[in-house]
Amino acid sequence: AMGPLQRVPGLLAAALRRQRPPRAPISSMPPEEPLSGEQAIALSVMFASFLIPSAWVLANLEHYKSRPE
């Protein structure tokens, strides 16, 4: 009869064996639906909502540093 501790080396070896993740299907075809005007506007608004406040803070960084608390 095999004791539970005799199986441990086999389990460790199985766990340490390199396992490959499944490959993602890669397609080099053009998109099925081209980007619509509505999507382009939505993407532009999303980018602007992140970039404009960041640019404002970076442009005024010296002002924020010298501000009295």
Backbone as XML, in Angstrom:
<?xml version="1.0"?>
<chain id="A" units="angstrom">
  <residue number="1" name="ALA">
    <atom name="N" x="0.848" y="-1.189" z="0.000"/>
    <atom name="CA" x="0.000" y="0.000" z="0.000"/>
    <atom name="C" x="0.885" y="1.240" z="0.000"/>
  </residue>
  <residue number="2" name="MET">
    <atom name="N" x="0.528" y="2.183" z="-0.817"/>
    <atom name="CA" x="1.295" y="3.427" z="-0.914"/>
    <atom name="C" x="0.797" y="4.432" z="0.113"/>
  </residue>
  <residue number="3" name="GLY">
    <atom name="N" x="1.714" y="4.948" z="0.904"/>
    <atom name="CA" x="1.336" y="5.966" z="1.873"/>
    <atom name="C" x="1.182" y="7.306" z="1.189"/>
  </residue>
  <residue number="4" name="PRO">
    <atom name="N" x="0.505" y="8.236" z="1.823"/>
    <atom name="CA" x="0.285" y="9.535" z="1.195"/>
    <atom name="C" x="1.589" y="10.309" z="0.969"/>
  </residue>
  <residue number="5" name="LEU">
    <atom name="N" x="2.610" y="10.081" z="1.813"/>
    <atom name="CA" x="3.864" y="10.818" z="1.659"/>
    <atom name="C" x="4.698" y="10.287" z="0.497"/>
  </residue>
  <residue number="6" name="GLN">
    <atom name="N" x="4.437" y="9.060" z="0.049"/>
    <atom name="CA" x="5.214" y="8.517" z="-1.062"/>
    <atom name="C" x="4.782" y="9.121" z="-2.395"/>
  </residue>
  <residue number="7" name="ARG">
    <atom name="N" x="3.620" y="9.713" z="-2.460"/>
    <atom name="CA" x="3.139" y="10.333" z="-3.703"/>
    <atom name="C" x="3.601" y="11.769" z="-3.858"/>
  </residue>
  <residue number="8" name="VAL">
    <atom name="N" x="4.117" y="12.369" z="-2.794"/>
    <atom name="CA" x="4.475" y="13.789" z="-2.821"/>
    <atom name="C" x="5.531" y="14.104" z="-3.882"/>
  </residue>
  <residue number="9" name="PRO">
    <atom name="N" x="6.633" y="13.347" z="-4.010"/>
    <atom name="CA" x="7.622" y="13.696" z="-5.046"/>
    <atom name="C" x="7.030" y="13.685" z="-6.461"/>
  </residue>
  <residue number="10" name="GLY">
    <atom name="N" x="6.158" y="12.757" z="-6.751"/>
    <atom name="CA" x="5.532" y="12.713" z="-8.069"/>
    <atom name="C" x="4.624" y="13.899" z="-8.300"/>
  </residue>
  <residue number="11" name="LEU">
    <atom name="N" x="3.898" y="14.295" z="-7.259"/>
    <atom name="CA" x="3.018" y="15.460" z="-7.384"/>
    <atom name="C" x="3.821" y="16.744" z="-7.568"/>
  </residue>
  <residue number="12" name="LEU">
    <atom name="N" x="4.952" y="16.856" z="-6.831"/>
    <atom name="CA" x="5.798" y="18.040" z="-6.977"/>
    <atom name="C" x="6.391" y="18.105" z="-8.376"/>
  </residue>
  <residue number="13" name="ALA">
    <atom name="N" x="6.846" y="16.965" z="-8.884"/>
    <atom name="CA" x="7.426" y="16.944" z="-10.234"/>
    <atom name="C" x="6.378" y="17.332" z="-11.270"/>
  </residue>
  <residue number="14" name="ALA">
    <atom name="N" x="5.159" y="16.867" z="-11.101"/>
    <atom name="CA" x="4.094" y="17.207" z="-12.045"/>
    <atom name="C" x="3.766" y="18.703" z="-11.973"/>
  </residue>
  <residue number="15" name="ALA">
    <atom name="N" x="3.793" y="19.253" z="-10.769"/>
    <atom name="CA" x="3.474" y="20.673" z="-10.608"/>
    <atom name="C" x="4.583" y="21.555" z="-11.164"/>
  </residue>
  <residue number="16" name="LEU">
    <atom name="N" x="5.834" y="21.090" z="-11.059"/>
    <atom name="CA" x="6.953" y="21.903" z="-11.511"/>
    <atom name="C" x="7.231" y="21.750" z="-13.004"/>
  </residue>
  <residue number="17" name="ARG">
    <atom name="N" x="6.636" y="20.743" z="-13.632"/>
    <atom name="CA" x="6.831" y="20.556" z="-15.060"/>
    <atom name="C" x="6.294" y="21.771" z="-15.802"/>
  </residue>
  <residue number="18" name="ARG">
    <atom name="N" x="7.017" y="22.210" z="-16.801"/>
    <atom name="CA" x="6.609" y="23.425" z="-17.509"/>
    <atom name="C" x="5.344" y="23.160" z="-18.312"/>
  </residue>
  <residue number="19" name="GLN">
    <atom name="N" x="4.342" y="23.982" z="-18.059"/>
    <atom name="CA" x="3.080" y="23.845" z="-18.771"/>
    <atom name="C" x="2.936" y="25.035" z="-19.713"/>
  </residue>
  <residue number="20" name="ARG">
    <atom name="N" x="2.580" y="24.759" z="-20.955"/>
    <atom name="CA" x="2.420" y="25.819" z="-21.944"/>
    <atom name="C" x="0.974" y="26.295" z="-21.966"/>
  </residue>
  <residue number="21" name="PRO">
    <atom name="N" x="0.788" y="27.615" z="-21.933"/>
    <atom name="CA" x="-0.588" y="28.126" z="-22.074"/>
    <atom name="C" x="-1.048" y="27.919" z="-23.515"/>
  </residue>
  <residue number="22" name="PRO">
    <atom name="N" x="-2.341" y="27.827" z="-23.737"/>
    <atom name="CA" x="-2.823" y="27.654" z="-25.108"/>
    <atom name="C" x="-2.508" y="28.892" z="-25.943"/>
  </residue>
  <residue number="23" name="ARG">
    <atom name="N" x="-2.192" y="28.673" z="-27.211"/>
    <atom name="CA" x="-1.859" y="29.785" z="-28.102"/>
    <atom name="C" x="-3.121" y="30.517" z="-28.526"/>
  </residue>
  <residue number="24" name="ALA">
    <atom name="N" x="-3.010" y="31.829" z="-28.567"/>
    <atom name="CA" x="-4.141" y="32.643" z="-29.006"/>
    <atom name="C" x="-4.193" y="32.634" z="-30.528"/>
  </residue>
  <residue number="25" name="PRO">
    <atom name="N" x="-5.381" y="32.585" z="-31.088"/>
    <atom name="CA" x="-5.470" y="32.650" z="-32.551"/>
    <atom name="C" x="-5.101" y="34.063" z="-33.032"/>
  </residue>
  <residue number="26" name="ILE">
    <atom name="N" x="-4.162" y="34.131" z="-33.961"/>
    <atom name="CA" x="-3.700" y="35.414" z="-34.475"/>
    <atom name="C" x="-4.238" y="35.590" z="-35.889"/>
  </residue>
  <residue number="27" name="SER">
    <atom name="N" x="-4.857" y="36.731" z="-36.117"/>
    <atom name="CA" x="-5.448" y="37.005" z="-37.429"/>
    <atom name="C" x="-4.828" y="38.268" z="-37.994"/>
  </residue>
  <residue number="28" name="SER">
    <atom name="N" x="-4.436" y="38.235" z="-39.253"/>
    <atom name="CA" x="-3.851" y="39.420" z="-39.873"/>
    <atom name="C" x="-4.798" y="40.023" z="-40.903"/>
  </residue>
  <residue number="29" name="MET">
    <atom name="N" x="-6.059" y="39.703" z="-40.777"/>
    <atom name="CA" x="-7.047" y="40.225" z="-41.716"/>
    <atom name="C" x="-7.545" y="41.587" z="-41.240"/>
  </residue>
  <residue number="30" name="PRO">
    <atom name="N" x="-8.064" y="42.417" z="-42.148"/>
    <atom name="CA" x="-8.644" y="43.692" z="-41.723"/>
    <atom name="C" x="-9.907" y="43.444" z="-40.894"/>
  </residue>
  <residue number="31" name="PRO">
    <atom name="N" x="-10.332" y="44.424" z="-40.100"/>
    <atom name="CA" x="-11.523" y="44.221" z="-39.276"/>
    <atom name="C" x="-12.763" y="43.986" z="-40.134"/>
  </residue>
  <residue number="32" name="GLU">
    <atom name="N" x="-13.689" y="43.223" z="-39.573"/>
    <atom name="CA" x="-14.928" y="42.940" z="-40.304"/>
    <atom name="C" x="-15.770" y="44.202" z="-40.481"/>
  </residue>
  <residue number="33" name="GLU">
    <atom name="N" x="-15.774" y="45.054" z="-39.440"/>
    <atom name="CA" x="-16.527" y="46.308" z="-39.516"/>
    <atom name="C" x="-15.550" y="47.464" z="-39.336"/>
  </residue>
  <residue number="34" name="PRO">
    <atom name="N" x="-15.479" y="48.398" z="-40.274"/>
    <atom name="CA" x="-14.570" y="49.546" z="-40.098"/>
    <atom name="C" x="-15.037" y="50.439" z="-38.952"/>
  </residue>
  <residue number="35" name="LEU">
    <atom name="N" x="-14.120" y="51.239" z="-38.454"/>
    <atom name="CA" x="-14.421" y="52.145" z="-37.351"/>
    <atom name="C" x="-15.440" y="53.194" z="-37.809"/>
  </residue>
  <residue number="36" name="SER">
    <atom name="N" x="-16.532" y="53.306" z="-37.067"/>
    <atom name="CA" x="-17.567" y="54.278" z="-37.443"/>
    <atom name="C" x="-17.206" y="55.660" z="-36.888"/>
  </residue>
  <residue number="37" name="GLY">
    <atom name="N" x="-17.884" y="56.671" z="-37.387"/>
    <atom name="CA" x="-17.661" y="58.031" z="-36.910"/>
    <atom name="C" x="-17.995" y="58.174" z="-35.435"/>
  </residue>
  <residue number="38" name="GLU">
    <atom name="N" x="-19.053" y="57.497" z="-35.010"/>
    <atom name="CA" x="-19.455" y="57.544" z="-33.600"/>
    <atom name="C" x="-18.375" y="56.933" z="-32.702"/>
  </residue>
  <residue number="39" name="GLN">
    <atom name="N" x="-17.784" y="55.820" z="-33.146"/>
    <atom name="CA" x="-16.727" y="55.189" z="-32.365"/>
    <atom name="C" x="-15.486" y="56.077" z="-32.317"/>
  </residue>
  <residue number="40" name="ALA">
    <atom name="N" x="-15.175" y="56.722" z="-33.435"/>
    <atom name="CA" x="-14.009" y="57.613" z="-33.475"/>
    <atom name="C" x="-14.196" y="58.775" z="-32.512"/>
  </residue>
  <residue number="41" name="ILE">
    <atom name="N" x="-15.390" y="59.338" z="-32.462"/>
    <atom name="CA" x="-15.673" y="60.440" z="-31.534"/>
    <atom name="C" x="-15.568" y="59.947" z="-30.093"/>
  </residue>
  <residue number="42" name="ALA">
    <atom name="N" x="-16.119" y="58.777" z="-29.815"/>
    <atom name="CA" x="-16.075" y="58.237" z="-28.452"/>
    <atom name="C" x="-14.634" y="57.982" z="-28.011"/>
  </residue>
  <residue number="43" name="LEU">
    <atom name="N" x="-13.804" y="57.440" z="-28.900"/>
    <atom name="CA" x="-12.395" y="57.205" z="-28.557"/>
    <atom name="C" x="-11.672" y="58.525" z="-28.311"/>
  </residue>
  <residue number="44" name="SER">
    <atom name="N" x="-11.961" y="59.526" z="-29.139"/>
    <atom name="CA" x="-11.328" y="60.832" z="-28.959"/>
    <atom name="C" x="-11.711" y="61.445" z="-27.616"/>
  </residue>
  <residue number="45" name="VAL">
    <atom name="N" x="-12.967" y="61.343" z="-27.238"/>
    <atom name="CA" x="-13.422" y="61.880" z="-25.948"/>
    <atom name="C" x="-12.751" y="61.129" z="-24.799"/>
  </residue>
  <residue number="46" name="MET">
    <atom name="N" x="-12.639" y="59.810" z="-24.926"/>
    <atom name="CA" x="-11.988" y="59.023" z="-23.863"/>
    <atom name="C" x="-10.527" y="59.438" z="-23.700"/>
  </residue>
  <residue number="47" name="PHE">
    <atom name="N" x="-9.794" y="59.543" z="-24.815"/>
    <atom name="CA" x="-8.394" y="59.947" z="-24.736"/>
    <atom name="C" x="-8.267" y="61.344" z="-24.151"/>
  </residue>
  <residue number="48" name="ALA">
    <atom name="N" x="-9.106" y="62.263" z="-24.592"/>
    <atom name="CA" x="-9.042" y="63.638" z="-24.113"/>
    <atom name="C" x="-9.339" y="63.713" z="-22.619"/>
  </residue>
  <residue number="49" name="SER">
    <atom name="N" x="-10.279" y="62.891" z="-22.144"/>
    <atom name="CA" x="-10.640" y="62.946" z="-20.721"/>
    <atom name="C" x="-9.483" y="62.509" z="-19.820"/>
  </residue>
  <residue number="50" name="PHE">
    <atom name="N" x="-8.561" y="61.727" z="-20.358"/>
    <atom name="CA" x="-7.384" y="61.341" z="-19.576"/>
    <atom name="C" x="-6.209" y="62.279" z="-19.818"/>
  </residue>
  <residue number="51" name="LEU">
    <atom name="N" x="-6.017" y="62.682" z="-21.069"/>
    <atom name="CA" x="-4.813" y="63.428" z="-21.408"/>
    <atom name="C" x="-4.879" y="64.900" z="-21.031"/>
  </residue>
  <residue number="52" name="ILE">
    <atom name="N" x="-6.024" y="65.541" z="-21.163"/>
    <atom name="CA" x="-6.111" y="66.981" z="-20.883"/>
    <atom name="C" x="-5.831" y="67.282" z="-19.404"/>
  </residue>
  <residue number="53" name="PRO">
    <atom name="N" x="-6.455" y="66.581" z="-18.438"/>
    <atom name="CA" x="-6.110" y="66.874" z="-17.035"/>
    <atom name="C" x="-4.645" y="66.568" z="-16.707"/>
  </residue>
  <residue number="54" name="SER">
    <atom name="N" x="-4.096" y="65.504" z="-17.278"/>
    <atom name="CA" x="-2.691" y="65.177" z="-17.033"/>
    <atom name="C" x="-1.786" y="66.271" z="-17.587"/>
  </residue>
  <residue number="55" name="ALA">
    <atom name="N" x="-2.077" y="66.732" z="-18.788"/>
    <atom name="CA" x="-1.279" y="67.793" z="-19.396"/>
    <atom name="C" x="-1.384" y="69.081" z="-18.587"/>
  </residue>
  <residue number="56" name="TRP">
    <atom name="N" x="-2.562" y="69.376" z="-18.063"/>
    <atom name="CA" x="-2.758" y="70.579" z="-17.248"/>
    <atom name="C" x="-1.894" y="70.531" z="-15.998"/>
  </residue>
  <residue number="57" name="VAL">
    <atom name="N" x="-1.919" y="69.389" z="-15.314"/>
    <atom name="CA" x="-1.130" y="69.250" z="-14.088"/>
    <atom name="C" x="0.359" y="69.362" z="-14.405"/>
  </residue>
  <residue number="58" name="LEU">
    <atom name="N" x="0.822" y="68.695" z="-15.468"/>
    <atom name="CA" x="2.237" y="68.762" z="-15.803"/>
    <atom name="C" x="2.656" y="70.166" z="-16.230"/>
  </residue>
  <residue number="59" name="ALA">
    <atom name="N" x="1.796" y="70.867" z="-16.949"/>
    <atom name="CA" x="2.125" y="72.217" z="-17.391"/>
    <atom name="C" x="2.186" y="73.186" z="-16.216"/>
  </residue>
  <residue number="60" name="ASN">
    <atom name="N" x="1.421" y="72.937" z="-15.167"/>
    <atom name="CA" x="1.362" y="73.833" z="-14.006"/>
    <atom name="C" x="2.064" y="73.253" z="-12.780"/>
  </residue>
  <residue number="61" name="LEU">
    <atom name="N" x="2.973" y="72.323" z="-12.990"/>
    <atom name="CA" x="3.636" y="71.643" z="-11.875"/>
    <atom name="C" x="4.411" y="72.616" z="-10.984"/>
  </residue>
  <residue number="62" name="GLU">
    <atom name="N" x="5.113" y="73.552" z="-11.595"/>
    <atom name="CA" x="5.881" y="74.520" z="-10.801"/>
    <atom name="C" x="4.959" y="75.366" z="-9.937"/>
  </residue>
  <residue number="63" name="HIS">
    <atom name="N" x="3.803" y="75.722" z="-10.468"/>
    <atom name="CA" x="2.833" y="76.496" z="-9.693"/>
    <atom name="C" x="2.369" y="75.690" z="-8.473"/>
  </residue>
  <residue number="64" name="TYR">
    <atom name="N" x="2.115" y="74.405" z="-8.671"/>
    <atom name="CA" x="1.665" y="73.560" z="-7.561"/>
    <atom name="C" x="2.760" y="73.376" z="-6.527"/>
  </residue>
  <residue number="65" name="LYS">
    <atom name="N" x="4.026" y="73.316" z="-6.971"/>
    <atom name="CA" x="5.144" y="73.144" z="-6.030"/>
    <atom name="C" x="5.303" y="74.361" z="-5.135"/>
  </residue>
  <residue number="66" name="SER">
    <atom name="N" x="5.127" y="75.570" z="-5.688"/>
    <atom name="CA" x="5.389" y="76.798" z="-4.940"/>
    <atom name="C" x="4.168" y="77.285" z="-4.160"/>
  </residue>
  <residue number="67" name="ARG">
    <atom name="N" x="3.072" y="76.592" z="-4.270"/>
    <atom name="CA" x="1.852" y="77.028" z="-3.574"/>
    <atom name="C" x="2.007" y="76.877" z="-2.064"/>
  </residue>
  <residue number="68" name="PRO">
    <atom name="N" x="1.690" y="77.903" z="-1.286"/>
    <atom name="CA" x="1.755" y="77.743" z="0.173"/>
    <atom name="C" x="0.638" y="76.835" z="0.665"/>
  </residue>
  <residue number="69" name="GLU">
    <atom name="N" x="0.967" y="76.052" z="1.631"/>
    <atom name="CA" x="-0.012" y="75.088" z="2.195"/>
    <atom name="C" x="-0.982" y="75.803" z="3.095"/>
  </residue>
</chain>
